[in-house]
Amino acid sequence: MRVQLMGILNVTPDSFSDGGLYPTLRAALDGAHRLIEDGAEIVDVGGESTRPDAEPVPEEVELRRVLPVVEALAAEGRARVSIDTMKPRVAAACLNAGASLLNDVTGLRDPRMAEAAARYAAGVVVMHMRGTPQTMRGEAQYEDVVGEVKAELASRVGLARSCGVAEIYVDPGIGFAKNAGQSFEILARLREFEELGCPILVGPSRKSFLGTLHGMEKVEDRLEGTVAAAVIAAMNGAAVIRVHDVRACRKALAVVEAVLARQ
Ligand code: HH2
């Protein structure tokens, strides 16, 4: 089966790797078109950075950033539009404007998120995090990272199901309340998340766990590491991979698919 690529479009001034790249609607749409032409099936629009210690963004500001982009992309119909938000009002406005996937890094901590998805018959990405982007670094304590993340995701999946959401992706949340070793372990054991009965989405792109390896300390030096992580994720059962570098990952995944077709 073809692994889907979710291309990242952060319309923020402060995202850790693409912040400030898309200051206007035109720039954002050009960026989205590049992602689509490079092979992204999904464009994930975000208006609030979730990197460690990011400043929370007021709802009105986030809406002003994302809504015109979501509206325009959904109207074009060239790719599936996903909204990366933790705020129910932003979620509802974007789903109403044509987004069909709700990507919530808090894993539906606010039950109104699941209700909004159900109301608009949208899919949901349930990502695992502990704490908030401001506190999560101190919360990376696990006896068994995969077992505990899986158990915590299971209860969030149950909530989504009970609200009537039909399409649910689970995401272990690389780098969110996970240290580098735990992020590598999640990639190594990704297939264990299949037990949750939902397709797996994973977001390793340019993240700081790669920066612990020699030569990848700087964000701009993490392309090869990102591609390697995407290949490992695909080999280990990921259905969707969320990346900035769609073109390079699409080519690498063509190799994975050719190999998997012969296993
Ligand atoms: N990672 C980020 C944001 N959203 N969503 C899912 N489902 N999975 C992830 O791993 C994930 C995510 C963080 O990366 P990025 O969007 O590049 O940066 P920032 O949060 O600084 O905007």
Boltz pocket constraint, residues with backbone or C-beta under 6 A from the ligand:
constraints:
  - pocket:
      binder: B
      contacts: [[A, 8], [A, 10], [A, 12], [A, 14], [A, 15], [A, 16], [A, 17], [A, 18], [A, 46], [A, 48], [A, 49], [A, 50], [A, 51], [A, 84], [A, 103], [A, 104], [A, 105], [A, 125], [A, 127], [A, 171], [A, 173], [A, 174], [A, 201], [A, 202], [A, 203], [A, 204], [A, 205], [A, 242]]
      max_distance: 6.0
